[in-house]
Amino acid sequence: MTHRLNASHRIVVDAAIDQAFMFFTPAGEELWVDGWMPTYVYPRDGRTESGMVFTTGQGDELTIWTLTDFDRKAHRSCYLRCTPASRTGLVEVRCVALDEARTEVWVSYELTALNAAGEQALEGYEGERFAAMIDDWARKIAACRELLLAASIC
């Protein structure tokens, strides 16, 4: 039984660091994550800033997100996410420039199961499953790279 899970994986994105970092904001992810439709609570316009709150999912998968740290200079963001019916945790994204056109992105999840449903959900983040999920993010970003580079993400 997994009560707490820590998972981390890195990908490389073909974009300058300032652009790549914004791909991993709620508004940025709307452009490349299938079915990602956040409901912005604060600020209502979805502008990315520390303290922003939004929700995703519905029913037992309703998730409340709070952006606890958003540092554009350090290219780091940290989200507190709570799916009250099953799990809670932190999601961190850190970007490091490899050169002027490529960025290394580290994605880390620290999740805690709240009950049996949470235990089952955490299984999807274990080991190679987590790495495969993040690698899929890289493929999706590459597939719509031109759209992302042309977008004005705030």
C-alpha positions in Angstrom: 0.0 0.0 0.0 1.5 3.3 -1.1 0.5 6.1 1.2 2.9 8.7 -0.2 4.7 8.8 -3.5 7.5 10.9 -4.8 8.2 10.9 -8.6 10.4 13.0 -10.7 11.3 13.0 -14.4 13.0 15.3 -16.9 12.3 16.1 -20.5 13.8 18.4 -23.1 11.7 21.0 -24.9 12.8 22.7 -28.1 12.2 26.2 -27.0 14.0 29.0 -25.2 13.6 28.8 -21.4 11.3 31.8 -21.0 8.8 30.3 -23.5 9.2 26.7 -22.4 8.5 27.7 -18.8 5.2 29.2 -19.7 4.1 26.0 -21.5 3.7 24.5 -18.1 1.3 27.1 -16.7 -2.5 26.4 -16.6 -3.0 28.6 -19.6 -0.1 27.1 -21.5 -1.3 23.6 -20.8 -4.7 24.5 -22.3 -2.8 24.5 -25.7 -1.4 21.0 -25.5 -3.1 18.9 -22.9 -6.1 17.0 -24.2 -9.2 17.8 -22.1 -7.4 20.3 -19.8 -10.0 23.0 -19.1 -9.3 24.8 -15.9 -11.9 26.8 -14.2 -10.2 29.9 -13.0 -11.2 31.0 -9.5 -8.6 33.6 -8.9 -7.6 35.6 -10.8 -10.7 35.1 -13.0 -8.8 35.8 -16.2 -6.4 32.9 -15.7 -3.3 35.1 -15.5 -0.5 33.1 -14.0 0.7 34.4 -10.6 1.6 33.2 -7.2 -1.6 32.5 -5.3 -3.8 31.8 -8.3 -6.5 29.2 -7.7 -8.2 27.0 -10.3 -10.1 23.7 -10.5 -10.0 20.8 -13.0 -12.1 17.7 -13.3 -15.5 16.9 -11.8 -17.1 14.5 -9.5 -14.6 12.4 -7.6 -11.8 13.8 -9.8 -12.6 17.5 -9.0 -9.1 18.9 -8.2 -8.4 22.2 -6.5 -5.1 23.8 -7.5 -3.2 26.6 -5.8 -0.1 28.0 -7.4 2.0 28.4 -4.2 5.2 29.6 -5.9 5.7 31.1 -9.3 9.2 32.5 -10.0 9.7 33.6 -13.6 13.3 34.5 -13.0 14.2 31.1 -11.5 11.9 29.3 -13.9 10.2 27.4 -11.1 6.6 26.8 -10.1 5.0 24.8 -7.4 1.4 23.8 -7.1 -0.6 22.4 -4.2 -3.2 20.1 -5.7 -6.0 18.5 -3.8 -8.5 16.0 -5.1 -10.6 15.8 -1.9 -12.1 12.4 -2.8 -8.7 10.6 -2.9 -5.4 12.4 -2.8 -3.4 15.6 -2.2 0.1 16.7 -3.0 2.6 19.1 -4.6 3.6 19.4 -8.2 6.8 21.3 -9.1 8.2 22.3 -12.5 11.8 23.6 -12.8 13.3 24.7 -16.1 17.0 25.0 -16.9 18.3 26.4 -20.2 20.5 23.9 -22.1 21.2 26.5 -24.8 19.3 29.3 -26.5 16.7 27.0 -28.1 16.4 24.0 -25.7 15.2 23.7 -22.2 15.4 20.9 -19.7 12.2 20.6 -17.7 12.1 18.7 -14.4 8.6 17.7 -13.2 8.2 16.4 -9.7 5.1 15.0 -8.0 4.8 14.4 -4.2 1.4 12.8 -3.6 -0.4 11.4 -0.5 -3.3 9.1 -0.7 -6.3 10.0 1.5 -8.0 6.7 1.2 -8.2 3.5 -0.8 -9.3 5.4 -3.9 -6.2 7.5 -3.5 -4.0 4.4 -3.2 -5.3 3.2 -6.5 -4.8 6.6 -8.1 -1.2 6.8 -6.9 -0.4 3.5 -8.7 -0.7 5.5 -12.0 2.3 7.6 -10.9 4.7 4.8 -9.9 8.0 4.2 -11.6 7.9 3.9 -15.3 4.3 5.0 -15.5 5.2 8.4 -14.3 8.2 8.6 -16.7 5.9 7.6 -19.6 3.4 10.2 -18.6 6.0 13.0 -18.7 7.6 11.7 -21.9 4.1 11.9 -23.4 4.0 15.5 -22.4 7.2 16.1 -24.4 5.7 14.4 -27.5 2.5 16.5 -27.2 4.5 19.7 -26.9 6.7 18.8 -29.9 3.5 18.1 -31.9 2.2 21.6 -31.4 5.5 23.4 -31.0 4.7 26.1 -33.6 1.4 26.9 -32.0 3.0 27.2 -28.6 5.8 29.4 -29.8 3.4 31.7 -31.5 1.0 31.9 -28.5 1.0 34.7 -26.0 0.8 32.8 -22.7 0.3 34.8 -19.6 
